Amino acid sequence: MTAVLTVLNLVSAAACLGTGIIKAVALRHQRDWTLGLTASLLICGGMIYVIATPAVYRTTGSLLGSPNIGGLIIPALTLVCMGHAHALSQLWQPDRREPAALRRTAAGWSPLYAGAIIAMSVLYALADLGPAAPLQFASAYAHVPEVRALHVIYWIALITAISVIVREFLTLSLPGRPDLRANLRKVLGWLSLALILDVLHVALAAVALFGSITGPHRLAGLEQTAWLGVTAGCVCANIALASLVLRSRQAERRDLRTLKALHDLVVRPDVDHDPCGPKVVLEPRWSWWPGFDTGADLNSLMAEIHDGAGRLSQWWHKLPSIAVQKLAAEMATAHDTAETSTPVSGGQHREGSSSLGAEWDLPAAQAAAVLLFAAQTRAASTPPLPAALRLPRLPGSDVPESADRQHLVSVAKHLSSPVVLEAVGLARESHATA
């Protein structure tokens, strides 16, 4: 069993530390508390498996002059990881990301984690312990009162934290795109399963501890088996985080392809390039993993789109926006009329989605029409519009920063919409006539 657990611990440590390092590297391009906490959580989790490896457990004890110091470090690091997960459950909830809400959460729960770690440290220092017992610490020293008290405090704190975190995960209100919400729901399900497996480990370890009071090592094998629950939880957690990363990168690559059309429309290097000023198109960015590290590329593309759209502001005409709104209203009215006048069997009316489509977004369509009209007008070497005809800002420009990417993708998708194309044509005819 020891050999098997050694291999499993090393594999789990490699998985956690590898994913944690990838997350830490990503912090260079994306300064975000959630990403930083995730990286720290994974690295702490990896260290738990490293120290739990029997050879490392004994080496650590020899270096620190306390053979079973790993029996204290492992539960202490586990509670630190729970604290990280607790903080993440708050940061993933938009209405709880406010500094005041985070301070209240920290003030309310820090005593649990810090108090448990301090109490365990004091009890460990008072305990009369002997040789190292990796992965068998509880059963080997079950007859020592301080060891029993240490584990009881640890398990109470751990189960309390897990209960709160799982409840937070299951009640999260997730904003954003439906596909991203569905992905995060799956991730939270895997993380909840990982935490439940930790509870199973606690149950088996408790049986091993109290069952060994009458004789040391009596249920040492059960305690080692209980560690398999922690390893299985590590697998679930890594599946959750790895799938989140992969789905995130897949979504970023998809959005990069979608935004390319909008980028090509508003960014004209031959027109916008000013030798005396900043370039619109950013310099190509070197990436050691270009197929995976797409976040910075996406941010650069969005910055270029905003910059290019701003340079078109002299041709932002009001007519395309008005025409889109009018055409959309006419199509919606016609669709509602057809739905009302087309009964089916049983006297019921036929149900169906709007003729504009499920992804129709009026502000995005208006912005697409304004930009398309402006790009075509500038390409025709038409002088800038009079101030009275210009839009002061693009429709949808007041979206929150967190929704900016979703808005730009929606604008790019509406560039080929029949309503947008018809509205731009009508606006062009009206402007030419005027």
SULRA-V927791 format. One record per helix or strand of 2 or more residues. SS is the DSSP state (a for helix, b for strand). FROM is the first residue (numbers start at 1). LEN is the number of residues. If there is no record, write none. Layout:
BEGIN
((SS	FROM	LEN) (SS	FROM	LEN))
END
This chain:
BEGIN
((a	2	25) (a	33	20) (a	54	11) (a	70	22) (a	94	3) (a	99	28) (a	137	4) (a	145	26) (a	178	34) (a	220	47) (a	269	4) (a	295	17) (a	313	3) (a	318	23) (a	345	3) (a	362	18) (a	387	3) (a	401	14) (a	418	16))
END
